[in-house]
Amino acid sequence: MFPNSILGRPPFTPTHQQHNNFFALSPTLYSHQQLIDAQFNFQNVDLSRAVSLQPLTYGTVSPIQTSTSPLFRGRKRISDEKAFPLDGKRQRFHSPHQEPTIINQLVPLSGDRRYSMPPLFHTHYVPEIVRCVPPLREIPLLEPREITLPEAKDKLSQQILELFETCQQQASDLKKKELCRAQLQREIQLLFPQSRLFLVGSSLNGFGARSSDGDLCLVVKEEPVNQKTEARHILTLVHKHFCTRLSGYIERPQLIRAKVPIVKFRDKVSCVEFDLNVNNTVGIRNTFLLRTYAYLENRVRPLVLVIKKWASHHEINDASRGTLSSYSLVLMVLHYLQTLPEPILPSLQKIYPESFSTSVQLHLVHHAPCNVPPYLSKNESSLGDLLLGFLKYYATEFDWNTQMISVREAKAIPRPDDMEWRNKYICVEEPFDGTNTARAVHEKQKFDMIKDQFLKSWQRLKNKRDLNSVLPLRAATLKR
């Protein structure tokens, strides 16, 4: 749909799979001299030709009207129309030869509960497609399959499904984020020509809500970069670029000098908040791992979304305030589903080590979901029972003092005796680099608050079997 898209696409059989060169990263290493060159590129941008963007809208109500700097003239570009079968695209800047482009009307969402993910294209059921996890592809070759949601045979399960359908990220939400990513990549490549910008996190892993922020990873080389020095220098140049050339398109850009530095900003077109990091490539790998888990079993996505809403309502879902990040919460849900007497999920890294290995090059990681069929579990627990079981597991069964949550191993394992895990209140293993994703919980008061919410919510929900008793549905729906 988009020239540089990494959006979700329908499953493909091996005979239809084609080479995807969007992920083909240059092996170029950014040396100190190249960083100086990037700074030189920035300083030599003709600010008198700075981009001036007019408000953009989506759908058929108003056309996209943008204008382009002459800087883009003469840059060799593959024709979008020839290279990709697009439904719509963002207009080039200041093009004197083209009329404003209208983004096509978005595909209407079906009211039928059969869809767990809004289709990105006009769809019909294709029964001959092998049922597998939707891969991320640039060019769709087959129609998307239908994905059935579990039946709701009780009130609590019905409430979970209804909240999921109301709040899950829509195709239109993802489309807006992708438009911004594609435009920013072209701009950043004025500074770092060999770089690529990836949309990662909940926007792509299948667990996003309509209100989810966008996470972007700027990859300048496949090797790690020093986050305290090199990454900060790169982001400083990007931040200056945003503040000067893109001030009409981006607002409130901030350079946050954290352990992993980021540039925070808001896209004026989509009104989405973004966080942009440099070479935090583990985020690309875990996006595809989580995406595979998300579509492996039809109860996973509704359960995760409701638990994230529950944690946010009780103020235990904010790593910046010493509680759990959304990523840690997702790993906690996956771990619980792996450790049931009759598991609902396996360890993908154990079953498919060649697909989810850190040795797989970045431009190949998006192929992994193509090779993973659904997991057929004998566990027939309802969504309501699974939500109750999740709360009970962490309230009464999991040993926080001695155990570590490991999705990689599909079980709770003893904590290693090193600085990463010693004296930590919550230990959640990152599946690829082995770090603690819950290290933000470093105060006993916050840890006690988290445990207390698990216990109280389990007791309330067990007695009332009504989601409103632990998560007011009206407020959660309004927040989307």
C-alpha positions as a Python dict, from the first residue, in 0.01 Angstrom:
ca = {
    (1, 'M'): (0, 0, 0),
    (2, 'F'): (287, 234, 76),
    (3, 'P'): (618, 266, -107),
    (4, 'N'): (830, 190, 199),
    (5, 'S'): (574, 11, 406),
    (6, 'I'): (633, -259, 664),
    (7, 'L'): (262, -298, 730),
    (8, 'G'): (96, -631, 800),
    (9, 'R'): (7, -834, 498),
    (10, 'P'): (-176, -1160, 427),
    (11, 'P'): (-3, -1498, 454),
    (12, 'F'): (196, -1614, 156),
    (13, 'T'): (293, -1959, 42),
    (14, 'P'): (665, -2008, -24),
    (15, 'T'): (612, -2008, -401),
    (16, 'H'): (470, -1659, -387),
    (17, 'Q'): (728, -1508, -155),
    (18, 'Q'): (951, -1254, -319),
    (19, 'H'): (1260, -1068, -214),
    (20, 'N'): (1179, -765, -2),
    (21, 'N'): (1456, -508, -33),
    (22, 'F'): (1304, -255, 208),
    (23, 'F'): (1487, -432, 490),
    (24, 'A'): (1814, -457, 295),
    (25, 'L'): (2037, -244, 514),
    (26, 'S'): (2370, -127, 395),
    (27, 'P'): (2658, -284, 587),
    (28, 'T'): (2811, 64, 607),
    (29, 'L'): (2954, 150, 948),
    (30, 'Y'): (2901, 507, 1054),
    (31, 'S'): (3245, 626, 1150),
    (32, 'H'): (3332, 946, 1331),
    (33, 'Q'): (3405, 1108, 994),
    (34, 'Q'): (3063, 1004, 859),
    (35, 'L'): (2892, 1161, 1159),
    (36, 'I'): (3082, 1479, 1081),
    (37, 'D'): (2959, 1447, 722),
    (38, 'A'): (2602, 1414, 849),
    (39, 'Q'): (2646, 1730, 1053),
    (40, 'F'): (2786, 1897, 743),
    (41, 'N'): (2478, 1782, 547),
    (42, 'F'): (2255, 1934, 811),
    (43, 'Q'): (2441, 2264, 818),
    (44, 'N'): (2428, 2292, 440),
    (45, 'V'): (2056, 2237, 406),
    (46, 'D'): (1910, 2546, 240),
    (47, 'L'): (1677, 2664, 514),
    (48, 'S'): (1526, 2919, 278),
    (49, 'R'): (1375, 2622, 99),
    (50, 'A'): (1245, 2466, 416),
    (51, 'V'): (942, 2244, 390),
    (52, 'S'): (610, 2416, 447),
    (53, 'L'): (334, 2168, 509),
    (54, 'Q'): (-35, 2247, 506),
    (55, 'P'): (-279, 2055, 725),
    (56, 'L'): (-338, 1706, 589),
    (57, 'T'): (-654, 1503, 622),
    (58, 'Y'): (-737, 1144, 546),
    (59, 'G'): (-1026, 993, 352),
    (60, 'T'): (-1219, 1151, 69),
    (61, 'V'): (-1324, 1465, 251),
    (62, 'S'): (-1013, 1664, 176),
    (63, 'P'): (-710, 1595, -41),
    (64, 'I'): (-360, 1573, 91),
    (65, 'Q'): (-193, 1896, -1),
    (66, 'T'): (175, 1914, 66),
    (67, 'S'): (454, 2099, -104),
    (68, 'T'): (809, 1999, -157),
    (69, 'S'): (1144, 2161, -129),
    (70, 'P'): (1352, 2183, -446),
    (71, 'L'): (1597, 1967, -254),
    (72, 'F'): (1395, 1670, -371),
    (73, 'R'): (1423, 1766, -737),
    (74, 'G'): (1678, 1563, -924),
    (75, 'R'): (1683, 1286, -660),
    (76, 'K'): (1637, 958, -839),
    (77, 'R'): (1318, 790, -727),
    (78, 'I'): (1143, 479, -842),
    (79, 'S'): (795, 557, -964),
    (80, 'D'): (549, 463, -691),
    (81, 'E'): (287, 376, -949),
    (82, 'K'): (516, 135, -1134),
    (83, 'A'): (685, -22, -836),
    (84, 'F'): (391, -74, -600),
    (85, 'P'): (15, -134, -635),
    (86, 'L'): (-85, 147, -402),
    (87, 'D'): (-425, 245, -268),
    (88, 'G'): (-288, 589, -187),
    (89, 'K'): (30, 780, -119),
    (90, 'R'): (153, 1103, 30),
    (91, 'Q'): (206, 1379, -226),
    (92, 'R'): (559, 1488, -306),
    (93, 'F'): (663, 1833, -188),
    (94, 'H'): (626, 2138, -416),
    (95, 'S'): (578, 1930, -727),
    (96, 'P'): (478, 2165, -1012),
    (97, 'H'): (367, 1875, -1228),
    (98, 'Q'): (112, 1699, -1006),
    (99, 'E'): (-227, 1774, -867),
    (100, 'P'): (-296, 1707, -500),
    (101, 'T'): (-343, 1337, -430),
    (102, 'I'): (-643, 1202, -245),
    (103, 'I'): (-584, 917, -6),
    (104, 'N'): (-842, 653, -95),
    (105, 'Q'): (-1140, 599, 129),
    (106, 'L'): (-1042, 359, 405),
    (107, 'V'): (-1190, 12, 394),
    (108, 'P'): (-1512, 17, 601),
    (109, 'L'): (-1491, -191, 914),
    (110, 'S'): (-1717, -490, 932),
    (111, 'G'): (-1955, -516, 1221),
    (112, 'D'): (-1917, -892, 1211),
    (113, 'R'): (-1714, -1026, 1501),
    (114, 'R'): (-1531, -1263, 1270),
    (115, 'Y'): (-1256, -1006, 1218),
    (116, 'S'): (-997, -968, 1489),
    (117, 'M'): (-793, -727, 1274),
    (118, 'P'): (-945, -470, 1035),
    (119, 'P'): (-847, -559, 679),
    (120, 'L'): (-613, -319, 505),
    (121, 'F'): (-759, -399, 165),
    (122, 'H'): (-1099, -485, 24),
    (123, 'T'): (-1127, -846, 130),
    (124, 'H'): (-1315, -1165, 78),
    (125, 'Y'): (-1261, -1506, 228),
    (126, 'V'): (-993, -1713, 58),
    (127, 'P'): (-1028, -2070, 192),
    (128, 'E'): (-730, -2212, 5),
    (129, 'I'): (-476, -1990, 190),
    (130, 'V'): (-268, -2182, 439),
    (131, 'R'): (-365, -2050, 781),
    (132, 'C'): (-60, -1889, 935),
    (133, 'V'): (51, -1572, 1112),
    (134, 'P'): (8, -1260, 895),
    (135, 'P'): (358, -1165, 779),
    (136, 'L'): (481, -814, 718),
    (137, 'R'): (527, -759, 347),
    (138, 'E'): (561, -467, 110),
    (139, 'I'): (360, -601, -183),
    (140, 'P'): (40, -798, -118),
    (141, 'L'): (13, -1102, -339),
    (142, 'L'): (-297, -1265, -192),
    (143, 'E'): (-611, -1142, -19),
    (144, 'P'): (-606, -1129, 364),
    (145, 'R'): (-764, -1425, 538),
    (146, 'E'): (-1040, -1396, 793),
    (147, 'I'): (-934, -1437, 1154),
    (148, 'T'): (-1200, -1573, 1386),
    (149, 'L'): (-1232, -1446, 1741),
    (150, 'P'): (-1323, -1683, 2023),
    (151, 'E'): (-1686, -1729, 2119),
    (152, 'A'): (-1814, -1552, 2428),
    (153, 'K'): (-2034, -1790, 2627),
    (154, 'D'): (-2043, -1585, 2946),
    (155, 'K'): (-2086, -1220, 3041),
    (156, 'L'): (-1723, -1157, 3138),
    (157, 'S'): (-1588, -1300, 2811),
    (158, 'Q'): (-1843, -1095, 2619),
    (159, 'Q'): (-1726, -777, 2792),
    (160, 'I'): (-1363, -856, 2709),
    (161, 'L'): (-1443, -910, 2340),
    (162, 'E'): (-1653, -595, 2313),
    (163, 'L'): (-1383, -382, 2473),
    (164, 'F'): (-1122, -535, 2242),
    (165, 'E'): (-1326, -466, 1929),
    (166, 'T'): (-1387, -107, 2036),
    (167, 'C'): (-1031, -22, 2137),
    (168, 'Q'): (-804, -224, 1909),
    (169, 'Q'): (-589, -30, 1665),
    (170, 'Q'): (-766, 19, 1332),
    (171, 'A'): (-623, 9, 982),
    (172, 'S'): (-669, 386, 960),
    (173, 'D'): (-459, 439, 1275),
    (174, 'L'): (-176, 229, 1137),
    (175, 'K'): (-200, 402, 800),
    (176, 'K'): (-146, 744, 957),
    (177, 'K'): (160, 624, 1147),
    (178, 'E'): (304, 468, 833),
    (179, 'L'): (257, 786, 630),
    (180, 'C'): (453, 978, 892),
    (181, 'R'): (726, 712, 905),
    (182, 'A'): (772, 712, 528),
    (183, 'Q'): (798, 1092, 512),
    (184, 'L'): (1041, 1111, 805),
    (185, 'Q'): (1261, 843, 651),
    (186, 'R'): (1303, 1055, 337),
    (187, 'E'): (1393, 1357, 549),
    (188, 'I'): (1640, 1173, 774),
    (189, 'Q'): (1810, 1023, 471),
    (190, 'L'): (1919, 1377, 382),
    (191, 'L'): (2147, 1344, 687),
    (192, 'F'): (2217, 970, 683),
    (193, 'P'): (2163, 840, 329),
    (194, 'Q'): (2205, 471, 418),
    (195, 'S'): (1971, 478, 719),
    (196, 'R'): (1629, 314, 750),
    (197, 'L'): (1341, 409, 978),
    (198, 'F'): (1131, 126, 1122),
    (199, 'L'): (791, 141, 1290),
    (200, 'V'): (814, -92, 1590),
    (201, 'G'): (637, -175, 1915),
    (202, 'S'): (262, -198, 1969),
    (203, 'S'): (184, -27, 1638),
    (204, 'L'): (304, -340, 1457),
    (205, 'N'): (318, -624, 1708),
    (206, 'G'): (-58, -680, 1712),
    (207, 'F'): (-121, -548, 2063),
    (208, 'G'): (-185, -181, 1985),
    (209, 'A'): (-490, 20, 2083),
    (210, 'R'): (-633, 323, 1906),
    (211, 'S'): (-459, 547, 2159),
    (212, 'S'): (-118, 377, 2128),
    (213, 'D'): (180, 601, 2060),
    (214, 'G'): (417, 527, 1774),
    (215, 'D'): (767, 392, 1829),
    (216, 'L'): (1034, 444, 1563),
    (217, 'C'): (1379, 289, 1536),
    (218, 'L'): (1637, 465, 1319),
    (219, 'V'): (1889, 206, 1200),
    (220, 'V'): (2217, 351, 1078),
    (221, 'K'): (2409, 22, 1085),
    (222, 'E'): (2347, -337, 1194),
    (223, 'E'): (2614, -324, 1463),
    (224, 'P'): (2536, -175, 1808),
    (225, 'V'): (2605, 193, 1866),
    (226, 'N'): (2716, 356, 2188),
    (227, 'Q'): (2391, 496, 2328),
    (228, 'K'): (2565, 752, 2551),
    (229, 'T'): (2778, 908, 2279),
    (230, 'E'): (2711, 806, 1920),
    (231, 'A'): (2333, 768, 1950),
    (232, 'R'): (2300, 1100, 2131),
    (233, 'H'): (2505, 1277, 1864),
    (234, 'I'): (2291, 1129, 1585),
    (235, 'L'): (1968, 1224, 1765),
    (236, 'T'): (2099, 1575, 1825),
    (237, 'L'): (2131, 1621, 1448),
    (238, 'V'): (1788, 1468, 1391),
    (239, 'H'): (1636, 1692, 1659),
    (240, 'K'): (1786, 2004, 1497),
    (241, 'H'): (1656, 1890, 1160),
    (242, 'F'): (1306, 1851, 1304),
    (243, 'C'): (1318, 2193, 1470),
    (244, 'T'): (1424, 2374, 1154),
    (245, 'R'): (1310, 2207, 834),
    (246, 'L'): (1005, 2027, 975),
    (247, 'S'): (864, 2276, 1222),
    (248, 'G'): (542, 2301, 1020),
    (249, 'Y'): (498, 1924, 1028),
    (250, 'I'): (627, 1825, 1371),
    (251, 'E'): (561, 1990, 1703),
    (252, 'R'): (718, 1963, 2047),
    (253, 'P'): (1035, 1773, 1948),
    (254, 'Q'): (1235, 1692, 2261),
    (255, 'L'): (1569, 1517, 2297),
    (256, 'I'): (1550, 1290, 2603),
    (257, 'R'): (1894, 1187, 2727),
    (258, 'A'): (1794, 858, 2891),
    (259, 'K'): (1983, 526, 2905),
    (260, 'V'): (1845, 472, 2556),
    (261, 'P'): (1813, 832, 2430),
    (262, 'I'): (1507, 923, 2223),
    (263, 'V'): (1354, 1214, 2040),
    (264, 'K'): (990, 1263, 2139),
    (265, 'F'): (763, 1455, 1905),
    (266, 'R'): (407, 1489, 1784),
    (267, 'D'): (297, 1457, 1425),
    (268, 'K'): (58, 1744, 1347),
    (269, 'V'): (-115, 1545, 1072),
    (270, 'S'): (-203, 1225, 1255),
    (271, 'C'): (-190, 1381, 1605),
    (272, 'V'): (17, 1078, 1712),
    (273, 'E'): (297, 1103, 1967),
    (274, 'F'): (619, 932, 1857),
    (275, 'D'): (939, 816, 2028),
    (276, 'L'): (1241, 777, 1800),
    (277, 'N'): (1554, 586, 1904),
    (278, 'V'): (1876, 495, 1725),
    (279, 'N'): (1980, 136, 1660),
    (280, 'N'): (1781, -20, 1942),
    (281, 'T'): (1751, -313, 1705),
    (282, 'V'): (1626, -556, 1968),
    (283, 'G'): (1299, -362, 1938),
    (284, 'I'): (1271, -469, 1574),
    (285, 'R'): (1333, -833, 1663),
    (286, 'N'): (1086, -843, 1952),
    (287, 'T'): (822, -664, 1743),
    (288, 'F'): (815, -961, 1505),
    (289, 'L'): (835, -1217, 1786),
    (290, 'L'): (538, -1059, 1964),
    (291, 'R'): (351, -1023, 1635),
    (292, 'T'): (385, -1397, 1583),
    (293, 'Y'): (254, -1470, 1932),
    (294, 'A'): (-32, -1224, 1879),
    (295, 'Y'): (-172, -1420, 1584),
    (296, 'L'): (-75, -1767, 1704),
    (297, 'E'): (-396, -1817, 1904),
    (298, 'N'): (-718, -1618, 1882),
    (299, 'R'): (-751, -1548, 2256),
    (300, 'V'): (-413, -1377, 2291),
    (301, 'R'): (-485, -1030, 2150),
    (302, 'P'): (-816, -964, 2333),
    (303, 'L'): (-666, -1082, 2663),
    (304, 'V'): (-354, -867, 2629),
    (305, 'L'): (-544, -552, 2534),
    (306, 'V'): (-783, -579, 2829),
    (307, 'I'): (-497, -645, 3073),
    (308, 'K'): (-312, -339, 2943),
    (309, 'K'): (-630, -133, 2991),
    (310, 'W'): (-671, -273, 3342),
    (311, 'A'): (-310, -195, 3438),
    (312, 'S'): (-337, 157, 3297),
    (313, 'H'): (-659, 223, 3491),
    (314, 'H'): (-488, 118, 3816),
    (315, 'E'): (-176, 325, 3736),
    (316, 'I'): (66, 33, 3723),
    (317, 'N'): (145, 64, 3349),
    (318, 'D'): (400, 345, 3330),
    (319, 'A'): (772, 268, 3340),
    (320, 'S'): (853, 641, 3364),
    (321, 'R'): (678, 641, 3704),
    (322, 'G'): (838, 325, 3836),
    (323, 'T'): (575, 71, 3735),
    (324, 'L'): (543, -181, 3450),
    (325, 'S'): (599, -98, 3085),
    (326, 'S'): (347, -225, 2831),
    (327, 'Y'): (617, -453, 2691),
    (328, 'S'): (670, -616, 3032),
    (329, 'L'): (295, -662, 3072),
    (330, 'V'): (268, -835, 2734),
    (331, 'L'): (554, -1069, 2827),
    (332, 'M'): (381, -1143, 3158),
    (333, 'V'): (60, -1241, 2977),
    (334, 'L'): (246, -1460, 2727),
    (335, 'H'): (437, -1627, 3012),
    (336, 'Y'): (112, -1703, 3196),
    (337, 'L'): (-41, -1860, 2882),
    (338, 'Q'): (274, -2072, 2841),
    (339, 'T'): (269, -2204, 3198),
    (340, 'L'): (-90, -2329, 3222),
    (341, 'P'): (-132, -2704, 3291),
    (342, 'E'): (-252, -2723, 2930),
    (343, 'P'): (-51, -2444, 2763),
    (344, 'I'): (-217, -2205, 2521),
    (345, 'L'): (118, -2086, 2382),
    (346, 'P'): (456, -2258, 2333),
    (347, 'S'): (805, -2109, 2324),
    (348, 'L'): (851, -1998, 1965),
    (349, 'Q'): (1222, -1955, 2018),
    (350, 'K'): (1253, -2322, 2116),
    (351, 'I'): (1038, -2458, 1834),
    (352, 'Y'): (1170, -2226, 1561),
    (353, 'P'): (1524, -2132, 1672),
    (354, 'E'): (1634, -2056, 1316),
    (355, 'S'): (1354, -1797, 1275),
    (356, 'F'): (1394, -1617, 1608),
    (357, 'S'): (1769, -1617, 1654),
    (358, 'T'): (1972, -1303, 1719),
    (359, 'S'): (2199, -1419, 1437),
    (360, 'V'): (1923, -1357, 1181),
    (361, 'Q'): (2006, -1038, 990),
    (362, 'L'): (1767, -746, 1031),
    (363, 'H'): (1656, -749, 670),
    (364, 'L'): (1536, -1109, 715),
    (365, 'V'): (1353, -1095, 1051),
    (366, 'H'): (1020, -1006, 888),
    (367, 'H'): (1011, -1348, 721),
    (368, 'A'): (978, -1529, 1055),
    (369, 'P'): (598, -1501, 1094),
    (370, 'C'): (550, -1655, 748),
    (371, 'N'): (678, -1991, 868),
    (372, 'V'): (477, -2028, 1189),
    (373, 'P'): (136, -2201, 1174),
    (374, 'P'): (-127, -2148, 1448),
    (375, 'Y'): (-76, -2331, 1775),
    (376, 'L'): (-355, -2581, 1837),
    (377, 'S'): (-406, -2596, 2213),
    (378, 'K'): (-634, -2841, 2392),
    (379, 'N'): (-704, -2570, 2650),
    (380, 'E'): (-1059, -2444, 2594),
    (381, 'S'): (-1071, -2186, 2874),
    (382, 'S'): (-1285, -1880, 2807),
    (383, 'L'): (-1143, -1529, 2797),
    (384, 'G'): (-1309, -1459, 3131),
    (385, 'D'): (-1146, -1762, 3292),
    (386, 'L'): (-808, -1667, 3146),
    (387, 'L'): (-831, -1312, 3283),
    (388, 'L'): (-915, -1447, 3627),
    (389, 'G'): (-633, -1700, 3603),
    (390, 'F'): (-383, -1433, 3503),
    (391, 'L'): (-467, -1218, 3806),
    (392, 'K'): (-461, -1519, 4039),
    (393, 'Y'): (-127, -1644, 3902),
    (394, 'Y'): (58, -1322, 3981),
    (395, 'A'): (-138, -1259, 4304),
    (396, 'T'): (-89, -1599, 4467),
    (397, 'E'): (127, -1841, 4265),
    (398, 'F'): (427, -1668, 4112),
    (399, 'D'): (727, -1632, 4347),
    (400, 'W'): (848, -1275, 4293),
    (401, 'N'): (1148, -1322, 4525),
    (402, 'T'): (1320, -1612, 4353),
    (403, 'Q'): (1172, -1649, 4004),
    (404, 'M'): (1219, -1478, 3671),
    (405, 'I'): (954, -1459, 3397),
    (406, 'S'): (1093, -1613, 3078),
    (407, 'V'): (895, -1629, 2755),
    (408, 'R'): (1205, -1769, 2586),
    (409, 'E'): (1197, -2075, 2815),
    (410, 'A'): (814, -2082, 2848),
    (411, 'K'): (843, -2116, 3224),
    (412, 'A'): (948, -1941, 3542),
    (413, 'I'): (1320, -1988, 3596),
    (414, 'P'): (1550, -1909, 3891),
    (415, 'R'): (1700, -1563, 3892),
    (416, 'P'): (2065, -1542, 3786),
    (417, 'D'): (2296, -1413, 4057),
    (418, 'D'): (2430, -1103, 3885),
    (419, 'M'): (2374, -728, 3896),
    (420, 'E'): (2099, -731, 3631),
    (421, 'W'): (1874, -942, 3854),
    (422, 'R'): (2003, -914, 4209),
    (423, 'N'): (1780, -718, 4450),
    (424, 'K'): (1525, -642, 4177),
    (425, 'Y'): (1157, -647, 4270),
    (426, 'I'): (1029, -779, 3936),
    (427, 'C'): (1232, -979, 3685),
    (428, 'V'): (1103, -1015, 3328),
    (429, 'E'): (1357, -1150, 3080),
    (430, 'E'): (1386, -978, 2742),
    (431, 'P'): (1366, -1273, 2498),
    (432, 'F'): (1661, -1163, 2281),
    (433, 'D'): (1919, -972, 2483),
    (434, 'G'): (1844, -1122, 2826),
    (435, 'T'): (1804, -790, 3009),
    (436, 'N'): (1537, -713, 3268),
    (437, 'T'): (1246, -532, 3102),
    (438, 'A'): (1094, -451, 3443),
    (439, 'R'): (1400, -276, 3587),
    (440, 'A'): (1195, 47, 3614),
    (441, 'V'): (1022, -103, 3919),
    (442, 'H'): (1298, -7, 4164),
    (443, 'E'): (1091, 116, 4462),
    (444, 'K'): (932, -122, 4713),
    (445, 'Q'): (629, 105, 4741),
    (446, 'K'): (556, 71, 4367),
    (447, 'F'): (618, -304, 4378),
    (448, 'D'): (377, -346, 4668),
    (449, 'M'): (118, -138, 4481),
    (450, 'I'): (148, -366, 4177),
    (451, 'K'): (110, -684, 4382),
    (452, 'D'): (-182, -532, 4573),
    (453, 'Q'): (-370, -454, 4250),
    (454, 'F'): (-329, -811, 4127),
    (455, 'L'): (-468, -949, 4453),
    (456, 'K'): (-758, -704, 4493),
    (457, 'S'): (-865, -730, 4129),
    (458, 'W'): (-858, -1110, 4139),
    (459, 'Q'): (-1076, -1118, 4452),
    (460, 'R'): (-1327, -867, 4311),
    (461, 'L'): (-1350, -1030, 3969),
    (462, 'K'): (-1382, -1379, 4119),
    (463, 'N'): (-1682, -1268, 4325),
    (464, 'K'): (-1866, -1054, 4068),
    (465, 'R'): (-1758, -1194, 3728),
    (466, 'D'): (-1814, -844, 3589),
    (467, 'L'): (-1531, -656, 3417),
    (468, 'N'): (-1670, -327, 3548),
    (469, 'S'): (-1568, -433, 3900),
    (470, 'V'): (-1198, -398, 3805),
    (471, 'L'): (-1208, -183, 3491),
    (472, 'P'): (-1491, 68, 3432),
    (473, 'L'): (-1583, -6, 3072),
    (474, 'R'): (-1726, 336, 2994),
    (475, 'A'): (-1402, 513, 3090),
    (476, 'A'): (-1184, 252, 2915),
    (477, 'T'): (-1388, 287, 2595),
    (478, 'L'): (-1364, 665, 2596),
    (479, 'K'): (-986, 643, 2620),
    (480, 'R'): (-978, 393, 2330),
}
